[in-house]
Amino acid sequence: MCRLLGYSSREPASLADLLGDQGLREFTGLSSLHGDGWGMAWYADREPVIRKSPGRADSEPEYDKLAWQPLADLGLLHLRWATPGLGVNDRNSHPFRYGPYALAHNGAIHPQDRLGELLPAAWESQVGGTTDSERYFLHLMWRLGERDGDMIAAIADTTADIERRYAPNSLNAILLAPDKLYAISWHDPAKVPEPQLRARGYADRPDDIACYFDLAYRATPESVVVASSGWPMPGWTPLPRRHVLVTDRGTLRTQVLPLEPPG
């Protein structure tokens, strides 16, 4: 399980600019529970730049340095809590890149011993690590080609196929494209890993356990930010399950679209 944050802004902005100093400290503080790596992606014009590490975010100078820099007007942040059995290393750290796209995922797809069946052979050969998340992303990229570039249709195809063939608890993801920010809200509240959360320090936070997979966003004239729960988010708008938040990079126009079954 992981924590996600994505943003699009009118001008290049740092995470501190977008969240405020206190907000950045509170979100970064989630790495005390999600300490199996961190990663950031942002755009240099239309090409994603990625920095990631299997280390804990709040103990790494590079994370702190990048969090205070106005890197770009479009980007994401990921704090990893590795699914048991999936190694903590550079190859498995998020985000993942495919061409001009980048994705970070929060959730787990079971059974793990069948993850190799998620992709056609030609796509499975492109997997660099061992995670379900990278395969989820490549599955989406495969579907994007099948759907002639229709990203919403590709996301709907991918989530429906994974739900049909596997037992995911969450397919929440931040997906970056050169012109858009996508935040995918797809999760099963009945599959929140309560025992693991209690063991990791959530024992006295029942409300945070109940909404662990929830995503919410804040839209202002200057930026749109979407993030996972677990830190103070007063005034943020919940993103409904089985919906996608789409933000246009150029205009900040935002839509919340349902993930309809493929037709």
Long-range contacts (C-beta under 8 A, 24 or more apart in sequence): 1-34, 1-81, 1-83, 1-106, 1-107, 1-108, 1-170, 1-193, 1-196, 1-197, 1-212, 2-34, 2-78, 2-79, 2-80, 2-81, 2-94, 2-104, 2-105, 2-106, 2-107, 2-228, 3-27, 3-30, 3-31, 3-34, 3-78, 3-79, 3-81, 3-106, 3-227, 3-228, 3-230, 4-76, 4-77, 4-78, 4-104, 4-105, 4-106, 4-172, 4-173, 4-174, 4-183, 4-215, 4-226, 4-227, 4-228, 5-76, 5-77, 5-78, 5-174, 5-225, 5-226, 5-227, 5-228, 6-75, 6-76, 6-77, 6-174, 6-176, 6-181, 6-183, 6-225, 6-226, 6-227, 7-74, 7-75, 7-76, 7-181, 7-223, 7-224, 7-225, 7-226, 8-73, 8-74, 8-181, 8-223, 8-224, 8-247, 8-248, 8-249, 8-252, 9-73, 9-74, 9-222, 9-223, 9-224, 9-252, 10-73, 10-221, 10-222, 10-223, 10-252, 11-70, 11-73, 11-222, 12-70, 12-71, 12-72, 12-73, 13-70, 13-73, 13-223, 14-67, 14-68, 14-69, 14-70, 14-71, 15-66, 15-67, 15-68, 15-77, 16-67, 16-68, 17-70, 18-223, 18-225, 19-225, 23-231, 23-232, 24-67, 26-231, 26-232, 27-77, 27-227, 27-231, 28-57, 28-58, 28-63, 28-67, 29-58, 29-231, 30-79, 30-228, 30-230, 30-231, 31-56, 31-57, 31-58, 31-79, 32-58, 32-201, 33-81, 33-200, 33-201, 33-202, 33-230, 34-79, 34-80, 34-81, 35-79, 35-80, 35-81, 36-80, 36-81, 36-82, 36-88, 37-78, 37-79, 37-80, 37-82, 37-88, 37-92, 37-93, 37-94, 38-63, 38-77, 38-78, 38-79, 38-80, 38-93, 39-77, 39-78, 39-80, 39-93, 39-94, 39-95, 39-104, 40-66, 40-71, 40-75, 40-76, 40-77, 40-78, 40-95, 41-75, 41-76, 41-95, 41-97, 41-102, 41-104, 41-176, 42-71, 42-72, 42-74, 42-75, 42-76, 43-72, 43-73, 43-74, 43-75, 43-176, 43-178, 44-72, 46-100, 46-178, 47-100, 47-178, 48-97, 48-100, 48-101, 48-102, 48-176, 50-95, 50-97, 50-102, 52-78, 52-90, 52-93, 52-94, 52-95, 53-90, 53-93, 54-88, 54-89, 54-90, 54-92, 54-93, 73-249, 74-176, 74-181, 74-249, 75-176, 76-102, 76-104, 76-174, 76-176, 77-104, 78-104, 78-174, 81-200, 83-108, 83-112, 83-131, 83-132, 85-112, 86-112, 86-130, 86-131, 86-132, 87-129, 87-130, 89-129, 91-128, 91-129, 91-130, 92-129, 92-130, 92-131, 92-134, 94-133, 95-174, 95-176, 96-133, 96-134, 96-137, 98-137, 98-138, 98-141, 99-141, 100-177, 100-178, 101-137, 101-141, 101-175, 101-176, 101-177, 102-175, 102-176, 103-133, 103-136, 103-137, 103-140, 103-173, 103-174, 103-175, 103-176, 104-133, 104-173, 104-174, 105-132, 105-133, 105-136, 105-137, 105-171, 105-172, 105-173, 106-170, 106-172, 106-173, 106-213, 106-228, 107-133, 107-168, 107-169, 107-170, 107-171, 107-172, 107-187, 107-213, 108-132, 108-168, 108-169, 108-170, 109-135, 109-136, 109-162, 109-166, 109-167, 109-168, 109-171, 110-166, 110-167, 110-168, 110-169, 111-166, 111-167, 114-166, 117-165, 118-162, 118-165, 118-166, 136-162, 136-171, 136-173, 137-173, 140-175, 151-175, 151-177, 151-180, 151-182, 152-244, 152-246, 152-257, 152-259, 153-262, 155-182, 155-184, 155-244, 155-259, 156-259, 156-260, 156-261, 156-262, 157-262, 159-184, 159-186, 159-242, 159-259, 160-259, 160-261, 160-262, 169-193, 169-213, 170-213, 172-213, 172-215, 172-228, 174-226, 178-249, 179-248, 179-249, 179-250, 180-246, 180-247, 180-248, 180-249, 181-224, 181-226, 181-245, 181-246, 181-247, 181-249, 182-244, 182-245, 182-246, 183-215, 183-217, 183-226, 183-239, 183-244, 183-245, 184-244, 184-259, 185-215, 185-239, 185-240, 185-241, 185-242, 185-243, 185-244, 185-245, 186-241, 186-242, 186-259, 187-213, 187-241, 188-213, 189-213, 189-241, 214-238, 214-239, 215-239, 215-245, 217-245, 217-254, 219-252, 219-254, 221-252, 223-252, 224-252, 224-254
